[in-house]
Amino acid sequence: MEQQIELNEHNKQEYPPMHTTEHILNQTMVRMFGCERSKNAHIERKKSKCDYLLAVPPTDEEIAEIERRVNEVIESNADVYVRYVSKEEAASLVDLSKLPSDASDTVRLVYVGDYDICACIGAHVNNTSEIEGKFEITSHDYDNGRWRMRFKLK
């Protein structure tokens, strides 16, 4: 059991660029489509996927705009930093619906410049300049209100 915990902690440390990119992508989707952040995400070093609940799938033009906006934030050299705040203050800033019921009264908020803020326990870069490569949506599909997109940093 102890070895598994160490492995999990190591894995989190290994993928901060992709995890930070997920934050940027989520905020881009919220801004463009008025949807919630991803309902399901699987973030890996080589490729990742996120699911969004949308009434209709994005057009090819909108997909290109998602890529453009995410890359613009990555290229902006935005500082990524953490603040610890009370659960009450956090609730006024972010959605806490995914927070476990037994979470502490202090919440860790991760900021990507002035572009995104999210409650998160994962590892992130210190500045978006540390994210190497371009964000690219490699494939996507739409089924019954769920748009699944796969992406990588290329």
CORTAGI-V868991 format. One record per residue. N is the residue number from 1. RES is the residue in one small letter. SS is DSSP state (alpha for helix, beta for strand, coil for the rest). PSI is psi in whole degrees, -180 to 180 (NA if undefined). Layout:
{{N/RES/SS/PSI} {N/RES/SS/PSI}}
//
This chain:
{{1/m/coil/-46} {2/e/alpha/-40} {3/q/alpha/-40} {4/q/alpha/-42} {5/i/alpha/-45} {6/e/alpha/-40} {7/l/alpha/-44} {8/n/alpha/-44} {9/e/alpha/-39} {10/h/alpha/-44} {11/n/alpha/-42} {12/k/alpha/-42} {13/q/alpha/-23} {14/e/alpha/-20} {15/y/coil/30} {16/p/alpha/-38} {17/p/alpha/-43} {18/m/alpha/-38} {19/h/alpha/-41} {20/t/alpha/-39} {21/t/alpha/-38} {22/e/alpha/-41} {23/h/alpha/-45} {24/i/alpha/-44} {25/l/alpha/-47} {26/n/alpha/-46} {27/q/alpha/-36} {28/t/alpha/-43} {29/m/alpha/-42} {30/v/alpha/-46} {31/r/alpha/-41} {32/m/alpha/-37} {33/f/alpha/-6} {34/g/coil/20} {35/c/coil/176} {36/e/coil/166} {37/r/coil/168} {38/s/coil/141} {39/k/coil/-25} {40/n/beta/131} {41/a/beta/145} {42/h/beta/109} {43/i/coil/122} {44/e/coil/167} {45/r/coil/-45} {46/k/coil/-41} {47/k/coil/154} {48/s/beta/169} {49/k/beta/152} {50/c/beta/146} {51/d/beta/135} {52/y/beta/143} {53/l/beta/113} {54/l/coil/147} {55/a/coil/-35} {56/v/coil/153} {57/p/coil/151} {58/p/coil/147} {59/t/coil/169} {60/d/alpha/-39} {61/e/alpha/-41} {62/e/alpha/-37} {63/i/alpha/-43} {64/a/alpha/-36} {65/e/alpha/-37} {66/i/alpha/-50} {67/e/alpha/-45} {68/r/alpha/-48} {69/r/alpha/-44} {70/v/alpha/-45} {71/n/alpha/-34} {72/e/alpha/-43} {73/v/alpha/-44} {74/i/alpha/-43} {75/e/coil/-7} {76/s/coil/-4} {77/n/coil/44} {78/a/coil/137} {79/d/beta/141} {80/v/beta/121} {81/y/beta/167} {82/v/beta/141} {83/r/beta/141} {84/y/beta/124} {85/v/beta/167} {86/s/beta/155} {87/k/alpha/-37} {88/e/alpha/-47} {89/e/alpha/-43} {90/a/alpha/-41} {91/a/alpha/-26} {92/s/alpha/-10} {93/l/alpha/-34} {94/v/coil/166} {95/d/coil/124} {96/l/coil/17} {97/s/coil/-24} {98/k/coil/-4} {99/l/coil/131} {100/p/coil/149} {101/s/coil/-27} {102/d/coil/17} {103/a/coil/153} {104/s/coil/172} {105/d/coil/-4} {106/t/beta/132} {107/v/beta/138} {108/r/beta/117} {109/l/beta/135} {110/v/beta/128} {111/y/beta/137} {112/v/beta/94} {113/g/coil/-138} {114/d/coil/16} {115/y/coil/-41} {116/d/beta/150} {117/i/beta/136} {118/c/beta/142} {119/a/beta/126} {120/c/coil/144} {121/i/coil/-2} {122/g/coil/176} {123/a/coil/143} {124/h/coil/163} {125/v/coil/167} {126/n/coil/-24} {127/n/beta/144} {128/t/alpha/-16} {129/s/alpha/-17} {130/e/alpha/-8} {131/i/coil/111} {132/e/coil/138} {133/g/coil/174} {134/k/coil/140} {135/f/beta/131} {136/e/beta/130} {137/i/beta/117} {138/t/beta/-30} {139/s/beta/165} {140/h/beta/157} {141/d/beta/161} {142/y/beta/128} {143/d/beta/117} {144/n/coil/48} {145/g/coil/-1} {146/r/beta/119} {147/w/beta/115} {148/r/beta/126} {149/m/beta/143} {150/r/beta/140} {151/f/beta/164} {152/k/beta/170} {153/l/beta/117} {154/k/coil/NA}}
//
